[in-house]
Amino acid sequence: MWYLIIGVFCASLSAGFTLELERDVHPDTGLSVIELIEKYGYPIEQHQNVQTEDGYLLDVHRIPHGKNNANETNKPVVFLMHGVLSSSADWVNLGPERSIAFLLADAGYDIWMGNARGNTWSRKHVDYDPDWQKMSFWSFSWNEIGTYDLPAMIDYILEVTGQEKLFYIGHSQGTTSFFVMASERPEYNDKIILSVQLGPAAFMDNAYNPYLKLLALYEPYLEWWSFYLGMYEFSPSSELNGLIGEIMCRETALWVEMCANVIFLISGYDSDQLERDMLTVFMTNAPAGAATRQSLHYAQLITSGKFRKYDFGMVQNLVQYGSIFPPDYDLSQITSPVALFYAKNDWLVSPIDVGELIPLLPNLVYQHLIPYDKFSHLDFVWAKDVKTLLYDDVLKLMESYL
């Protein structure tokens, strides 16, 4: 949702202004995830149309090795899963010295980056067209991403690599969907060496994000209105969004601080860690698209104070679940090793809510509060010093499981 807000906000500011586009933007602006990886000299494979049980076709991107370990065999596999309205680009945006996908590839891992249904790379289905059959295509939340998308991609990755298990790293919705999969499809716990959850979003009743809190306030009405008006999706990234970002949010633009402040209102204020010249890079591949229900499902978590399935309303809940209330996810089913990394200044995932999650995970092996008080929700993938503040610890922890 935050990507869309930035785009709309910047677009509204541009009304009535005539601006010249100066070519003072970051050189990675305009590059897709595949082009970014190729630019920095890493191998890239695009695995297209991984099919889920309910017919969605997903693209997965692979960096099979780093620059200096191409001849190594039997590499441990890592599966990276992005947050809401994001894509595999999140894992390479910061370049080879700081992006976790590149760091892991150079450390000897086989890197696979997933793309959830409905985003730029996975806007496909065997029967439904996302533009012409919107109601059928977009009737999902992150519940289906955890129930169907993650299992399909994990099975495909393990089949291609010949491995029996893999490491899982998720950010934001990538953590939520993992908790769904590991509780609803508990057999997949046996396929996980270790899951690393960055900004673990399960309980959210203490989220400070003003946009999400507003969404939660009107969520019962928004579900009806969004479908009545045909607003089934948040639009994916486009050339127009990228141009808006390039004009309005480039480092020397008049409005760059306003663009930054919109981000801070969503994820938490951390002006020191957000590099202004990187904003145009981040916006190149964002928003990557998502179903409206993904955001509404998070809003329901704020309202209910529970980590539970999508609330369709009393009548439809009776049809779907046999109860007027949606059932809670059974976190006791998550038997695979879990590591949690969280932050004090995260406006979406409060440390209080993480504290509620911790005792419910039966195999929690590691918990780590980032030792930087301003660290925010987007700093997990965007921070200037994310390598030293976070990724070095993640790599060290993973190494202990080899």
N, C-alpha and C positions, 0 to 999 in steps of 0.2 A: 504493500500500500504506500510506503514511503516514497518509492520511485515515482509513482503516479502523481503524488502530491507535489513533488519537486517539479515535474514536468509541467503540470497545470499552473503552479505558482509562477514559474519562470515565464510561461507563455502569457499569463495575464499581465506581467510586468512589461512585456514587450509591446503591448498595445499602445499606440500613440508615439512610439519612439522610432527613429530611423537610425540604425546602427551600421557601422562598417565592420565586417568580420575580419579581424586581423588574424594572421596566421601565427599567433603566439601561444598556441595550445600545445599540450603535451604530445610528443610524437606518436604515442600509442593510441591517441584518439581516433576513433573510426575503425579500429581493428576488431574483428570477431575473435572468439576464443581460439579458433583454429589458426587464424592469422597471427595472433599474439604468440602462440606456441612456436609456430614456424619462424617468426621473426627472431626469436631468441635461440634458435638452433637446436630445438628439441624435436624428437620424433612425435608425430601425432597420428592417431588412428580415429576415424569416425565410424562407430558401430551403429548403424541405423536400424530403426524399426524393430527394436526388442519388444515383443508383444506380451501384454499383460493378459491375465485370465479373462478380463472383461473387455478386451479388444483395443486398448490404447497402444499406440506405437511410439516407443521412446528411443531417443538417441543418447548414446553414451560415448564420451570422449576418453581416449586412452593415451597416456604418455608411458610407453612400455619400458623406458629406461632413461637415465640421465645422460649427460654429455660424455662421461668417462667410464661408464660401466655397461656398455652395449653388449659385451661378450659374456657377461655374467648370466647364469641360468638359474631357474627355480627361484626367482625373486618373490619375496612375500608381497601379497596383493593388498592394496589400500583402496577402499571405495569412499569417495567424498560426495556428500549430499548437501546441496545448497538450501537457503532459506526461501521464504515466500516471496514471490515476484522476482526471484533471482534465477541464475542458471550456472552452468559449469564455469562461466567466466569469473565468478567470484574467487576461484582458487588460483587464478593466474594473473589477475589484474595488476598486482604490485610488482610484477617482473621477477626475474630469476633469483635475485638476492633475498627477496622477502616473501614471495608467494609460497604457500605450503606445498602446492603440487610440485613445483620445481625443486624445492628443498628436499622433499621426500624422494623424488626421482633421482636426484644426485646422491642421496643416501642409500640407494640400492633397492628401492621399492618399485613395484609395478603399479602405476597410478591409473585409476578409473574414476571418471567424474560423471555422475548421473544428472539427468534432466527430468524433472517431474512432468507428469501429464499437463498439457495446457501451456507450457512455456514455449519460448521461441523455437526450440529444437524438437519439441515433442507435441506439436499441435496437430496430432494425427490420430485417426481411429479407423478400424477396418470397415465400419458401417456409417459413421456419422461425420459430417463435415462441420468444423467448428464455426463456420460463418453462416451456413444455411440450415443447420439442424442444431441450433444453439442449446435448446432446452435439453436435448438428449446428450449432447457432448459435454456440457458444462455442469451437469448435475452431480458434482462431487466436491468433497472437502479434502483436508489432509488425512482424513480417515482412510479414504481409498488409496491415497499415495502410500500410506503405511501398509495397508492390507494387500494391495496388488502391485504397485510400482516397484517398491523396494525388493520384494521377493523375486519378481521377474528379472530385475537387473542383477541381483546377487546370483541367481541360478545361471544366468547367461555368462557372467564374469567367471564363475568357478568352472563352467563347462569349457570356456575358451582357454583358460589358463591351466586347467588340469589340477587346480588346487582344491583342497577340501574345506579350507577356511580362509577368511580375510579379515583385515582390520577395517573398521568403519569409523569415519569421522563425519559428524554432522554439525551444522550451524543453524540455530533458530528452528525453522520448520523442519530442517533436516534432523534435529533431535526429536521433535514431536513425532514425526513419522516413524522414527526408529522405535520409540516407546510403544507406538501403536502396533508395529509389526511384531516386536518381541513379546508383546502380551497377547495379541490376537492370533498370531501364527508362531506359537512358542517353539515349534520344531526348528525355526531359523536361529535360535540361540546357539545351536550346535555348529553353526556355520560362521560364528563370530569369534575371532581370537580375542579382540578387545574393541569395545566401542568408546570413542572419545566424543563427548558431547560438549559443544561450545555454545554457551548461552542456552542452557537446557530449558526449553519451553514446555512445561506440562501444567503445573498450577500457575494461574496468572491473576488471581484476585487482588494482588498488591502491585500490579503493573502501574507505572506512573505515566505512561504514554498518553497524552491528552486526546489524541485522535482515536486511539483504541477505546479509551474510556467513553468518549462521545458515541462511538459506534455501539458500544455495549448498552448505553442508555436507550438507544432507539432500535436495537437489534430486532425485537419481535416484529416491528413494523417494516424494517428494511428488508427482511426476508421476503415479505409479501410484495412490497413495492418493487424490489429489484427484479423479481420474476414477472410481475405484472407489466413492467415497462421494458422487459427484455434485456435487462442489464445483468447478463449472466457471467460476464468476465470483466477483468481489468485488462485493458488492451496491452499487447506486447510492445516491445521497443520498435521503433520505426526510424526512418531517416529524418522525419520531422522532429521527433523527440531528441535525436542526437544533435540536430542542428540547433534546436532551442538551447540545449545544454551547452553547446559549443559557443554560442553567441552570449548567453546570459550568465553562464557559470564558469567561464574560463577565468584564469587567475587574475588577469588585469581588468576584467569586466566590472562595470559600475556596481552590479548587483551580486557579485560573487559571495559577499558576506551574508546576504539575505538567503542565497541558496544554501550556504553552510548552516545558517540558523534553522532553516526548515528541517534539515537532517538532524540537528541537535534536538529539536523539539520531539522528534520521533524516537531517537535512540539514546539520548542523554548528551549533555554538553561536555565536549572534550575538544576544545579549540586547538590545543597543542598537538594532538595526534592526527588531525585531519589536514592533509596536504591539499591546499587549494588548487594546485596545478593538476591534481589527479581527478578532480571532479568530472572533467570532460571524458576521461577514460572510463570511470565508473558508469557514467550515463550512456556510453556508447551501446552497451548491451542491456540496458535497463530502461523501463520495466520490461521484464522478460515474459510477462503474462501469467495470469492465475485466474481461477474461478472465484466469483464473488463469495461463494460459500466458505472458501478457505479463511478469509478475514472474518466472516460472520461467526465461524466456529470458534475462533480465538476470542471474539467478543462474548460468546456464550460462556467461555471458561471464566471470564472476569465476573460475569453476572452470577454464575452458579457457585464459584469457589471450588469447583471440582474438576478433575481431569476425566472427561467422559465423552461419549459419542455425540454425534450431531443431534440437536434438538429440533425435530420437525414440527413440534406442537403436539398437544395431547392426543388428538385423534390419529394423526399419522404415526406418532410414537407407538400407539397400541398396535398398529399394523406392522410396523417395522420391528419393534422390540417386545411386544406383549406387555408393555408397561406405559403409564402416562409420562414417565420420566426416562430419559436415555440412561443406559447402564454406564457405570464407571469402568474405565479400563483396569484390568486386574494386573497391577504392576508386580505382583508376586510371581508372575509367570516369567519375568525377565531374569533368567538364570545365567546369561552370558556376562562376562566381566564388564563393568561400566565405570568410566572415569568422567567426572564432572568438572568443567572449568567455568567459573562464573565471575561476575564483577559487581562492585558496589554501585556503580553509576549506570547500570543497565536499566533503562526506563521501560523495557518490555519484560525482562526476567529479573524480578527482585530477588535479592539474597534471602528474603523472608520466604518466598515461594520455593526457592531451591531447598531451603531448610525443611519445608513440608515434604518435598520429594525424597530427600536423602534417606529417611528411615524406612521408606517403602520399597527401596531397591535391595533385593536379597543378596546381590553379589556386587555391591559397590566397592571397588578396589582402590579408588583414588578420588579425592575431592580437593579442589584448589581454587581459592579466591585470588584473583589477579592482584599482585602487590602494587597496584597503582590506582589511587582512589578515583580518578576521573575516567577510567576505562569504561567504555559504553558498549551498547549492543552491536553496533557496526564496527567497532574497533577490532572485533574478532577476525574480521576479514579486510579491514581498511586501514588500520592504525599504522602510523609511520614507523613505530618501533615494535610492531607486532611480533617480529622474530624473537627479539630478546625478552619481551614481556610475556610471550605465550608459546610460540612455536618451538623454541629450544627445549622447553619443558615437555611438550607433547612428543617430540622426537626421542627424548631421553626415556620417557615412559614406555613408548612403543618398543624401543630397543630392548628393554627388560623382558619383553614377551617373546623375543626371538629365540 
